[in-house]
Amino acid sequence: MNNGLQLPEKHVTLASRFVQVYGRPHEVEAQAPGRVNLLGEHVDYNDGIVLPVAIDRAVRVAAAPTLNGIVTLNALDIGKMVSFRLSEVAKRITLAGQPLPGWALYPAGVAWSLQQAGLLLQGMEAVYTSDVPIGAGLSSSAAVEVALASTWQAICGWELDKLELAKLCQAAENKYVGVSSGLMDQFASACGVDGHVLCFDTRSLEWHPLELPAGTAIVIADSGIRRSLAGSAYNDRRSACEQAVELLKKYLPRIKSLRDVSTVELAAYSTFLPPEVERRAEHVVKEIHRVDQAIIALHRGDAHMFGGFMFASHKSLRDFYEVSIPELDYLVDIARGLPGIYGARLTGAGFGGCTVNLVAAKDAEAFKEGLQENYRTKTGREAKVYLCQASAGAEARKIVAL
């Protein structure tokens, strides 16, 4: 008898797959959601406030501990398996002494990071699967990290605050995998609150949930374009923000980041910035201000006001931060003309990936169909469109058989 998580029917399959692979029943199950950011794009590395939600698409794990210090992972979606020793995880090698494959660096990095923090780990055997789209900007890698960290927490029994767990998962991605990312993705996956936006201050790391406007739904549209240019472009834009801060310090010596620059101050001093740097700063400073105003909209339950800020954010990302592409612009323009729409914008790094739409729940299915049909007509491409709800964050439970 399972008195752990109440899992959907697909988890029966996950449990049976564990038995098929390892010849014994699983003892722990865990899940960690992907996330979408409703507002506050490219402000996390400028100390701004972001407004993500955890979505009801997740990485799901079935696992059981081992006593030999060996971790064996079976990634069901790609049909691959790997084993490594916890004592050798810093070497990034498999049990056979070969380099760990790229997909395995994320869970292995979590093991490394947890051990670096002084937490005792046991080996384990695990299978996992995900319905978070890969490469779409919905934080599939962060969901893997948080799901595996939660699994180890359940197996080993140590207590760890969810925000601290998210920080250790971020450290795994930054220091072990070698991907420079902020904390927002792991934070949202770990700390999600059902039906709520997470108001997360990336400077102080303080956060609180804010209720989504009543009668709304989140629709995510995948353009089908993968973000091949996002890496170098991301670094360029981050550098431009840092350059803006250094140049503005001549006039505003107190500032540490663009978070500290008001819209009035930017209007006064932006003329002293190179044109490209000025455009980047224009987006960040005004996006941070938009988030402040959007929080007021959430307190009022005003979906129209919040949606207006989403549209304004997309325009800024397109014209000032220059991270949009025609397909993302088409999705936003199409959404603007469909019934039930409150707001739409690109989400994530840009140069591909997804748009996020806030729509009236009663119109969500018709909106989804209209967006797919019009996008197909406009581009000849198929857009995968997901109707989502703001969900709870990561969970893990031991399975108790009676």
C-alpha positions in Angstrom: 0.0 0.0 0.0 1.4 3.4 -1.0 0.6 6.2 1.5 3.1 8.6 -0.1 2.4 11.0 -2.9 -0.9 10.7 -4.7 0.5 10.0 -8.1 -1.2 10.1 -11.5 -1.8 6.9 -13.4 1.5 7.3 -15.3 3.4 6.8 -12.1 2.1 3.2 -11.9 4.2 2.8 -15.1 7.2 4.5 -13.5 7.0 2.1 -10.5 6.7 -0.9 -12.8 9.6 0.3 -14.9 11.7 0.5 -11.7 10.9 -3.2 -11.0 11.7 -4.1 -14.6 15.1 -2.4 -14.5 16.2 -3.3 -10.9 14.2 -6.3 -10.0 12.8 -4.9 -6.8 10.2 -2.3 -5.8 11.1 1.3 -5.4 11.1 2.9 -1.9 11.1 6.6 -2.6 9.2 8.7 -5.1 9.8 12.4 -5.9 8.7 15.0 -8.4 9.9 18.5 -9.2 8.1 20.9 -11.6 9.3 23.0 -14.4 8.7 26.7 -14.3 7.7 29.6 -16.4 8.5 33.3 -15.6 5.4 35.5 -16.0 7.3 38.8 -15.7 10.8 40.1 -14.9 13.0 38.8 -17.8 16.7 39.3 -17.8 16.5 41.1 -14.5 17.7 38.2 -12.3 21.4 38.9 -12.9 20.7 42.6 -12.3 19.4 42.0 -8.7 15.7 42.5 -9.8 12.5 40.9 -8.6 11.1 38.1 -10.8 7.6 36.5 -10.9 7.9 32.9 -11.8 5.4 30.1 -11.3 6.0 26.4 -11.0 3.9 24.6 -13.6 2.1 21.3 -13.6 4.7 19.5 -15.7 7.4 17.8 -13.8 10.3 15.4 -13.5 9.2 12.3 -11.6 11.6 9.8 -9.9 11.2 6.3 -8.5 14.2 5.2 -6.4 15.6 2.9 -3.8 18.8 3.2 -1.7 21.9 1.0 -2.1 24.5 0.3 0.5 27.6 0.2 -1.9 27.9 4.0 -2.6 27.0 3.5 -6.3 24.4 5.6 -8.0 22.6 4.1 -11.0 20.3 6.3 -13.1 18.0 5.3 -15.8 16.7 8.2 -17.9 13.6 6.6 -19.4 12.8 9.4 -21.9 16.1 8.9 -23.7 16.6 5.3 -23.0 20.0 5.6 -21.3 21.5 4.4 -18.1 24.7 5.4 -16.2 26.4 4.3 -12.9 29.0 6.2 -10.9 30.5 6.1 -7.4 29.7 8.8 -4.9 33.3 8.7 -3.8 34.4 9.5 -7.4 31.8 12.0 -8.4 34.3 14.9 -8.5 36.1 13.1 -11.3 33.0 13.2 -13.5 33.5 9.6 -14.5 31.3 6.5 -14.8 31.8 3.3 -12.9 33.7 2.0 -15.9 36.0 5.1 -15.8 34.6 6.8 -18.8 33.6 10.5 -18.9 30.0 11.0 -17.7 27.6 11.8 -20.5 26.2 15.3 -20.7 22.7 14.3 -19.5 24.2 12.7 -16.4 26.2 15.7 -15.3 23.0 17.3 -13.8 22.2 14.6 -11.3 25.9 13.8 -10.7 26.4 17.5 -10.0 23.7 17.4 -7.4 25.4 14.6 -5.7 28.7 16.5 -5.8 27.1 19.7 -4.5 25.2 18.0 -1.6 28.4 16.3 -0.5 30.3 19.6 -0.8 27.8 21.0 1.7 28.7 18.3 4.2 25.5 16.2 3.7 25.9 12.4 3.9 24.6 10.6 0.8 23.7 7.0 0.1 24.0 5.3 -3.2 20.7 4.7 -5.0 19.1 3.1 -8.0 16.6 5.4 -9.8 14.4 5.7 -12.9 13.1 9.1 -13.9 10.9 10.6 -16.6 9.8 14.1 -17.5 7.0 15.9 -19.3 8.8 19.3 -19.1 9.7 20.1 -22.7 13.5 20.1 -23.1 15.2 23.2 -24.6 12.0 25.2 -24.5 13.0 27.6 -21.6 10.9 25.9 -19.0 13.8 24.8 -16.8 13.8 21.0 -17.5 17.4 20.8 -16.2 16.6 22.6 -12.9 13.6 20.2 -12.5 15.9 17.2 -12.8 18.3 18.7 -10.3 15.6 19.5 -7.7 13.9 16.1 -8.2 17.1 14.2 -7.6 18.1 16.4 -4.6 14.6 15.8 -3.1 15.0 12.1 -3.7 18.3 12.1 -1.8 16.7 14.1 1.0 14.0 11.5 1.4 16.5 8.6 1.2 19.0 10.0 3.7 16.6 11.8 6.1 18.5 15.0 6.6 16.5 18.3 6.9 17.1 21.1 4.4 15.1 24.2 3.8 13.7 24.3 0.2 15.5 27.5 -0.7 18.8 26.0 0.6 18.1 22.9 -1.5 17.6 25.2 -4.5 20.9 27.0 -3.9 22.8 23.6 -3.8 21.1 22.7 -7.1 22.2 26.0 -8.6 25.7 25.4 -7.4 25.6 22.0 -9.1 24.7 23.7 -12.4 27.2 26.6 -12.1 30.2 24.8 -10.7 29.9 21.2 -11.8 28.0 21.3 -15.1 29.5 24.7 -16.0 26.3 26.5 -16.9 26.0 30.1 -15.6 22.5 30.4 -14.4 20.7 32.4 -11.7 18.7 30.9 -8.8 15.2 31.5 -10.2 14.8 28.2 -12.0 15.8 25.9 -9.1 14.0 28.2 -6.6 10.7 28.0 -8.5 10.9 24.3 -8.9 11.6 23.8 -5.2 9.3 26.4 -3.7 6.3 26.6 -6.0 2.9 27.3 -4.4 -0.3 25.9 -6.0 -2.3 28.7 -7.7 0.3 31.4 -6.9 3.0 33.5 -8.5 6.3 33.5 -6.6 7.6 37.0 -5.9 11.3 36.4 -5.6 13.8 39.1 -4.8 17.1 37.9 -6.5 19.1 40.3 -4.3 17.9 39.5 -0.8 16.5 36.0 -1.7 13.3 36.9 0.2 10.2 35.6 -1.4 6.4 35.3 -0.9 3.5 33.9 -2.9 1.0 36.1 -4.6 -2.3 34.7 -5.8 -3.0 34.6 -9.5 -6.0 36.7 -10.6 -9.2 34.6 -10.2 -10.4 32.8 -13.3 -7.1 32.9 -15.1 -5.0 30.2 -16.7 -1.5 30.0 -18.0 -0.9 28.9 -21.6 2.6 28.2 -22.8 3.3 28.1 -26.5 6.5 26.5 -27.8 7.6 28.2 -31.0 9.5 25.1 -32.1 12.7 27.2 -32.5 15.5 26.0 -30.2 17.7 28.7 -28.6 20.9 28.1 -30.5 22.1 31.7 -30.1 21.1 32.2 -26.6 24.4 31.3 -24.9 26.7 33.9 -26.5 23.9 36.5 -26.8 23.1 36.0 -23.1 26.8 36.7 -22.2 26.8 39.8 -24.4 23.7 41.3 -22.8 25.0 40.5 -19.3 28.2 42.3 -20.2 26.3 45.3 -21.5 24.4 45.6 -18.2 27.7 45.5 -16.2 29.1 48.2 -18.6 26.0 50.3 -18.0 26.5 50.2 -14.2 30.2 51.1 -14.5 29.4 54.1 -16.7 26.4 55.3 -14.6 28.5 55.2 -11.4 30.1 58.4 -12.6 26.8 60.1 -12.0 25.2 57.7 -9.5 28.1 56.5 -7.3 25.9 54.6 -4.9 24.6 52.0 -7.4 25.7 48.4 -7.3 23.5 47.1 -10.1 20.8 48.3 -12.5 18.3 47.5 -9.7 19.5 50.6 -8.0 18.8 52.9 -11.0 15.3 54.5 -11.1 13.5 55.2 -14.4 13.9 59.0 -13.8 17.7 58.6 -13.2 18.0 56.5 -16.4 16.2 59.2 -18.4 18.6 61.8 -17.1 21.8 59.9 -17.7 21.2 57.4 -20.5 22.5 59.8 -23.0 26.0 59.2 -21.6 25.8 55.5 -22.5 26.7 54.0 -25.9 23.6 53.3 -27.9 23.5 49.5 -27.5 24.3 49.7 -23.8 21.6 52.3 -23.4 19.0 50.0 -25.0 20.0 47.1 -22.8 19.8 49.3 -19.6 16.5 50.7 -20.8 14.9 47.3 -20.8 16.3 46.2 -17.5 15.5 49.4 -15.5 11.9 49.6 -16.9 11.3 45.8 -16.6 12.2 46.1 -12.9 9.7 49.0 -12.6 7.1 46.9 -14.5 7.5 44.1 -11.9 6.9 46.6 -9.1 3.7 47.8 -10.7 2.6 44.2 -11.6 2.8 43.2 -7.9 0.3 45.9 -7.2 -1.9 44.5 -10.0 -1.7 41.0 -8.4 -2.7 42.4 -5.0 -5.7 43.9 -6.7 -6.5 40.7 -8.6 -6.4 42.8 -11.8 -5.6 40.4 -14.7 -6.0 43.2 -17.4 -3.4 45.4 -15.7 -1.0 42.5 -15.2 -1.5 41.4 -18.8 -0.7 44.9 -20.0 2.7 44.7 -18.3 3.3 41.4 -20.1 2.7 42.9 -23.5 4.9 45.9 -22.6 7.6 43.5 -21.4 7.6 41.7 -24.8 7.9 44.9 -26.7 10.9 45.9 -24.6 12.5 42.5 -25.0 12.0 42.8 -28.8 13.1 46.4 -29.3 15.5 47.2 -26.5 17.0 43.9 -25.4 16.7 42.4 -28.9 16.3 38.8 -27.8 13.1 38.0 -29.7 12.7 36.4 -33.1 9.9 36.6 -35.7 8.2 33.4 -34.5 7.9 34.6 -30.9 6.6 38.0 -32.2 4.0 36.1 -34.3 2.8 34.1 -31.3 2.4 37.3 -29.2 0.6 39.2 -32.1 -1.7 36.2 -32.7 -2.5 36.0 -29.0 -3.3 39.7 -28.8 -6.3 39.1 -31.2 -7.7 36.0 -29.6 -10.6 35.9 -27.1 -9.7 35.7 -23.4 -6.2 37.1 -23.7 -4.9 39.3 -20.9 -1.2 39.4 -21.7 1.5 37.6 -23.7 5.3 37.7 -23.9 8.4 35.7 -24.7 9.7 33.9 -21.7 13.2 32.7 -20.9 16.5 33.8 -22.6 14.9 34.5 -26.0 16.1 33.6 -29.5 13.5 30.8 -29.5 11.7 28.8 -27.0 8.3 29.8 -25.7 5.8 32.5 -25.1 3.7 32.7 -21.9 0.1 33.8 -22.0 -2.3 34.8 -19.2 -5.8 34.0 -20.4 -9.3 33.7 -19.0 -9.7 30.1 -17.9 -13.1 29.8 -19.6 -11.5 30.7 -23.0 -8.3 28.7 -22.5 -9.1 25.7 -24.8 -10.4 27.9 -27.6 -7.4 30.2 -27.1 -5.1 27.2 -27.4 -6.7 26.0 -30.6 -6.7 29.5 -32.1 -3.0 30.0 -31.3 -2.0 26.7 -32.9 -4.1 27.2 -36.0 -3.0 30.8 -36.7 0.7 30.0 -36.0 0.5 27.1 -38.5 -1.1 29.4 -41.1 1.5 32.2 -40.5 4.7 30.1 -40.3 4.0 26.6 -41.6 5.2 25.4 -38.3 3.5 23.5 -35.5 3.4 25.2 -32.1 3.1 22.9 -29.1 0.7 24.7 -26.8 0.4 23.7 -23.1 -2.5 24.7 -20.9 -0.9 24.9 -17.4 -1.7 25.8 -13.8 0.5 27.2 -11.2 1.5 24.2 -9.1 3.2 23.2 -5.9 7.0 22.8 -5.7 9.1 19.7 -5.3 7.9 16.8 -3.1 9.4 13.5 -2.1 8.1 10.6 0.0 9.2 7.3 1.3 6.9 4.5 0.2 5.6 2.5 3.2 4.4 -1.0 2.4 1.8 -2.4 4.8 
